[in-house]
Amino acid sequence: MSAPLSGPGSTRTPGREPARPGLPRTSRTARNHAPITATGLVVKVVLLGLVAGIAIWAAFPLIEAGHWIGLGVLVATTAALFYLYLGRRHIPAKYLVPGTLFLIAFQVLPVLFTASTAFTNFGDGHRGSKDDAVVAIQTSSVKQVPGSTEYALTIATKGDPATGDLVFLLSDPKTKQVFAGDAGGLRQLDASDVTVSSLSGKITAADGYTVLNIGQASGRSDAVTALIVPTDDGAIRSNGLTRAYEGKAARAYDAGCDCVKDSETGKTWTADEKVGSFVAADGERLTQGWKVNVGLKNFGAVLTDPNISGPFFGTLAWNFAFAIGSTGFTFLLGMAIALALHSPRMRGTNFYRVLLILPYAMPSFAMLLVWRDMFNTDFGLLNNLFGLDVDWFGGAWSARIAVLLVQLWLGYPYMFLVATGALQAIPRELTEATSVDGATPWQSFRAVTLPLLLVALSPLLIASFAYNFNNVNAILFTTEGGPFAPDNPRNGATDLLITYTYRLAFGAQGAEYGLAATVSIFIFAIVATVSAISFRRTRKQEEVYS
Amino acid sequence: MTSLAETPVARRSRGRWFALVGWRHLVGVLAVLFSLFPIMFVISAALNPLGTLSSTELLPTGASLENFTNLFDRTAFGHWFLNSLLLAGVASFASIFLSALAAYAFSRMRFAGRRIGLLTLLLIQMFPQFLAIVAIFLIFTTITDLYPGIGFNTPWGLFLLYMGGALGANTWLMKGFFDTLPKELDESATMDGASHVQVFFRIMLPLVAPILAVTGLLAFIGSINEFIIANVFLTNTDSKTLAVGMYGLVAGERNNNFGMFAAGTLLTAIPTVLVFQLLQRYIVSGLTSGAVKG
């Protein structure tokens, strides 16, 4: 990059092949034969060195964990990068690959992963493989039997006391052996690595583990109760925060009948590969199931199951109203103000502009929360200021109006800005010509200004529509989807499909990732279709007006 | 208002002034009032010594900086602010660079798969990243095990994710802008022996500065406001971003923390408002590529 751009006439630079006589040189061939500069070479070496460095750094953990496929992908990607940037061909790829790499790894892969999830029953109770489910069923049915081993228990974590993975540090008072156990199993510890209290027999310190005090441990008591350490004979469970016992599993998996048998009651649950659960003859299902492919079942449920399709189509209608309303009202108000301020006689437009766009520059997440509080029935600014007593977020329609009002405030400065820009691009002679011809301002606006504005702005309007269609923050920070009907806590009056999906996937009723993924795909299909149709119409419009 | 001394002519000219210019100022003033009253409310709340929502009115009733000092003493606001600024700054800078590279290729080069590439970008962009949050969560669980340095609770994991969405909308916006620059410019430079790299850095980039400023700003605002992914990613108090941290501030006791929250909002707004006023002249022309033809 150090070579100066030479002026016309100096068509021959050293190091470059002369043009073949008789053949007019096209820009493409010229590009391929441009000289290699010193700076260019240095930059290239540094960047490729960086790539090699990152690849080596990334390779060690992969080798350690035995992720051979991951290592293969890493080596192939690095080799391809070196091939691409050391060679002189494939110039477009040189510009596209950096962004594409990120796009594939963090956008395309998750999308594909999501799409494949839509065909499964993945969710709470159906997370892992069938083997995982069997282990979970057996360990959770562990009961204390007479004569089983009792341990002194110390609760510890790996890393941070509040968030690290829990570990049981166990000492056997009879044999004086010490163990560490977690959901993966039990390991014997070296006695020299731990300190055992002579008084209680408990472990008070261990290398590599953070021992929790009583307060920290009781703060995570649910997780302590839930932690079950599988052993050869059964499993170890905690009994309070200081004792643990080894018990036997009441329920056991029998590969012969592909079923789970309860040794106490004799009841059997047979594996059903279609639903990914163990089902008893009376229809009872064990809560621990496994992930199976359910085909189009989720798609069918969204369209036909009245519990889901009812909210789905209602939400879809409001979702369209919200996206169109948010885009339309902001555009109308923004354009109206831009038109009002767009006049050669107008003084101080800069002053107005600086103040008008402030809402757009404010952090929207914070302002949404502020607006939520301004709509507060008791202390809210709006009710206080205008002497109203409206329960804004209590009624379905007032909540919808409130949400749209917030969107209008947040969004119209942007529309004002783009409309101002587009107006400046429309030659004034056009409107002057129509007024000479006797048109009223309204007529010339309808016939000249508006169509030209729409041509310039419709891509932005479509983008704004697509953005607002999935505007989670706007709903999550204000109404959180509410108000909810008393008989339907899953789906509120201002819920968008996306917030509805979010609740399906992470809500209190238990996660249904498979179903949530299906709704995601529906959303994607709807937005893509609407955008594709509008883009096509815009292109036609452009042909008409240009 | 009209006094007896006023002549009909003067009255008529005032009426004419209003019909031509005056109503425009009226619209402007009303719009400014609409824009400013929530911000006024935030300022009032931030200065309100009681710091509760119920005691806050539209105009400041007191002037105390207590909310600001509380914000820094009682919460990790300083950490959040730095995290957000750093993350949004680096991510938006890197993402517009990646987009500009791609837009240059799409605008100036013809290659197999160009149309498909553009269409694919458009389509993928319509699948918002947070729809795939479950998948992202699972992917990053593995990444956290292998490379804790770029996993959960680190800004790098989020940075990588934001880069994943870097192409797409911005690339389209930029490509439109690149397309409006006359081709003769870079073709003649190529004829003079400039390599494609030189054309990109020396000729194209300076000419597209307005759109770089605009997309950079949009990306910056987008990252500052991004909540859902950050909320899943950042659980340690010190590693949170502003959106996640401040949401926690008013999620529980929202009436009592309102003053601190308002103070935080004002501080959060400072960088964006500054950048906005700095880039003013680019924004209007950059947002509509039509405005810069020729």
Interface residues (C-beta under 8 A of the other chain):
Chain A: M1 A3 L5 S6 G7 P8 S10 T11 T13 R16 R25 S27 A30 R31 A34 P35 T37 G40 A58 P61 L62 A65 H67 I91 P92 A93 Y95 L96 P98 G99 T100 F102 L103 A105 F106 Q107 V108 L109 P110 V111 F113 T114 T117 T163 A336 I337 A340 L341 S343 R345 M346 G348 T349 Y352 R353 V354 L355 L356 I357 L358 P359 Y360 A361 M362 P363 S364 F365 A366 M367 L369 V370 W371 D373 M374 N376 D378 F379 L381 N384 L385 W409 P413 L417 V418 T420 G421 A422 Q424 A425 V455 A456 L457 P459 L460 A463 A466 N470 V472 N473 L476 F477 I498 T501 Y502 A505 Y513 A516 A517 S520 I523 F524 V527 A528 S531
Chain B: L20 V21 W23 R24 H25 V27 G28 A31 V32 F34 S35 L36 P38 I39 F41 V42 L53 S54 T56 E57 L58 L98 S99 L101 A102 Y104 A105 M109 F111 R114 G117 L121 L122 L123 I124 M126 F127 P128 Q129 F130 L131 A132 I133 V134 A135 I136 L138 I139 D145 L146 Y147 L160 L161 M163 G164 G165 A166 L167 G168 A169 T171 G176 E187 S188 A189 T190 M191 D192 G193 A194 S195 H196 V197 Q198 F200 F201 R202 I221 I224 N225 F227 I228 T235 N236 L242 A243 M246 Y247 V250 R254 N255 F258 F261 A262 G264 T265 T268 A269 T272 V273 F276 Q277 Q280 I283 V284 S285 G286 L287 T288 G290 A291 V292 K293
